[in-house]
Each structure stands twice: as C-alpha cells, then as structure tokens.
Amino acid sequence: HHVISFCNDATTDNIANLVKLCPTCHALLKKDRASKSDQTRAILKILHEHEEIFDYASSYLQIDDINDLAEKIQSMLG
C-alpha cells in the first residue's frame, strides 16, 4: 500500500513509500471506506511501527508531528 497516495504524485511510487498490509487493513485505507478517525488511527499505527515510513512521509510532506502527519496522509487518500 502506498502510504502517501500514488495518485497525488508519481514520485511517491517507490519502495520507501510502501507498506505491506493485510487485505482488511488495505481496504480500510481506501477513500471513503472507513471513518476519518479509523483511517487516521490505522495510519498512526503504521507510522509508529515503521520508522522508515515515518521518515519518508515526514520528509516528503515536511511535517514532523506524527499526529499532524497522519491527518495529512488521511486527507490525501486516493
């Protein structure tokens, strides 16, 4: 799954922006498939568990606060 949606910018189609998810979690992170709070919670879990994903997303979006970063990623779901 692309943490930062691939439809927002083709440069995000790289290994540093990918995380392996089960089918249920992958579906949860599709646009309009779950509540904003559930999606943000799932993104926070990914960011906490995968330092390399946090580093990439934080650098790409220029956001250091993990909560703000998760909210921004959620708002970009494609």
C-alpha positions in Angstrom: 0.0 0.0 0.0 1.3 3.5 -0.8 1.3 5.4 2.4 1.2 8.7 0.5 -1.3 8.1 -2.2 0.3 7.4 -5.6 -2.4 9.4 -7.4 -1.2 12.6 -5.7 2.3 12.4 -7.2 4.0 9.8 -9.3 7.3 10.3 -7.4 5.7 8.6 -4.4 5.8 5.3 -6.3 8.9 4.0 -4.6 9.8 1.4 -2.1 10.2 3.9 0.7 6.5 4.7 0.5 5.2 1.2 0.6 4.0 -0.9 3.5 2.7 -4.4 3.5 -0.9 -4.7 4.8 -3.4 -7.5 5.2 -6.5 -7.2 2.9 -8.7 -5.9 5.7 -6.3 -3.0 6.6 -5.7 -2.3 2.9 -9.4 -1.9 2.3 -9.7 0.3 5.4 -7.3 2.8 3.8 -9.3 3.3 0.6 -11.0 6.6 0.2 -14.5 6.7 1.8 -14.2 3.1 3.0 -14.0 3.9 6.7 -14.4 6.8 9.1 -11.7 9.5 9.1 -10.8 8.6 12.7 -10.4 4.9 11.9 -8.2 5.7 8.9 -6.1 8.1 10.9 -5.7 5.6 13.7 -4.5 3.0 11.2 -2.1 5.4 9.6 -0.7 6.3 13.1 -0.2 2.6 13.8 1.8 2.3 10.5 3.9 5.4 11.3 4.6 4.1 14.8 5.5 0.6 13.7 7.6 1.5 10.6 10.2 4.2 11.3 11.3 4.2 7.6 7.7 5.0 6.5 7.5 7.8 9.1 10.9 9.2 7.9 9.8 9.2 4.3 6.4 10.7 4.8 7.7 13.3 7.3 10.4 14.4 4.8 8.1 14.3 1.8 5.3 16.3 3.4 7.6 18.4 5.7 5.6 17.5 8.8 7.4 16.4 11.9 4.5 15.9 14.3 3.2 12.3 13.9 -0.4 13.2 14.6 -0.4 16.1 12.1 1.4 13.8 9.6 -1.3 11.0 10.0 -4.1 13.5 9.5 -2.4 14.9 6.3 -1.9 11.4 4.9 -5.5 10.6 5.7 -6.7 13.7 3.8 -4.7 12.6 0.8 -6.2 9.1 0.4 -7.0 8.4 -3.2 
